[in-house]
Amino acid sequence: MKALDNFFGISKSGSTFKTEIVAGITTFMTMAYILAVNPSILSVAMGKENMGAIFTATVLAAIIGTVVMALVAKLPFALAPGMGLNAFFAFTVVAQMGYSWQFALTAVLLEGIIFIVLTATNIREIIVNIIPVNIKYAVSSGIGLFIAFIGLKNAGIIVANDATFVSLAPNIFEGSVLVCLIGILLTGVLYALKVKGALLIGIFVSTIIGIPFGITPLPENVVSTPPSISNICCQFEWDKIFTTDMAIVLFTFLFVDMFDTVGTLIGVTSKAGMLTKDNKVPRVKQALFADAIATTCGAVLGTSTVTTYVESASGVAEGGRTGMTALSTACMFFLALFLSPIFLMIPAAATAPALFIVGLFMMSPIKNIDFEDFTEALPAFFTVIMMPLCYSIADGIIFGMLSYVLLKLFTGRFKDISIPMYLLAALFILKFIYM
């Protein structure tokens, strides 16, 4: 135990083993939905017969990425195949563009390899570090709104509306909606009473409440053998890697993953008070390596791009501060390989309260934004508002950074803009023109 404490710096960070483990479990519970959602989405492209194999690949990729994050970066972040990127894989590359899923996996593999090179040459680290401090605060706040919105949407509280785009569910006493609202109230009360593990307790209780409402399915089995990945492992197409479409697909994967990961790292470390004195993410290079290695290994296993999960904020909210949190999450993913029926029974309505409460916590850095300087305030607001409205962390950062450069440029404050920021702004503009 002492060796682990020294390795992860648990006591030095002001945390405890119990806190780190509870935080890791909490992170897992809030992102466990990916175990059901990723196979569901990718099977559209890879075939329903491969759902079991995709499940196994999803878990293994999450374990690899999270363990690297724990042992190398020593940060409390978990990784898994990313939402949005899996949809792009299945619905755009395969369904819309007409390419095979093997083609898409090849693009993911190339993305991972390129990210390893970019990380080794410090290019990704430079991008993280040049983001202005007020936008870093805004990223945390924007992610807070984003994940709260995800939670409300997943629980059915917020629904689509042709006239207003979104609206409140027509019946708030409907099963999943009511369970979510009860969960939010319960978790809020537990936090107000300073009960340790409030998020995790809220998830468990909400899951149990969901049983009589018919939204928590009772599993037929408790233990199951992990399905084989032989049908999807190492399935690549090399004959189309120099085509224009491959370049477009690869660039999209690279672009979205880079800024989703950057946004998550900045947002969660900002909220946790883990930014260094010069407002940088600690051990960011190692964290980016975890993302790159996990993506590469994920492609080999047979799943889409692996990225750092914003739901890691739930573990941070529970007090997780070190790699021990991530290692605990990885252990939970390992158990999920054999106990999938239990973990897959947790409904979205049970994890939604945790996402909503964490969204509240993530908002706190907004008070540090300089609202007196309009060239700082407007880009920060753009960052915050565009994340939930565009349903994308990456798009929020793009609008924030682009507006920052343009405002500083047109107000004559050239010294506030670094050369890398000019290059990023040009890249963002090209992205909007050609994609």
FENWOBEL-V469777 format. One record per helix or strand of 3 or more residues. SS is the DSSP state (h for helix, s for strand). FROM is the first residue (numbers start at 1). LEN is the number of residues. Records with the same first field share a line. If there is no record, write none. Layout:
# FENWOBEL-V469777
SS = FROM-LEN ; FROM-LEN
This chain:
# FENWOBEL-V469777
h = 2-7 ; 17-15 ; 34-13 ; 48-26 ; 85-12 ; 101-20 ; 123-8 ; 133-22 ; 175-18 ; 198-16 ; 244-28 ; 284-18 ; 312-6 ; 323-16 ; 340-4 ; 348-21 ; 374-17 ; 393-18 ; 414-3 ; 419-16
s = 79-3 ; 158-4 ; 165-4 ; 306-3
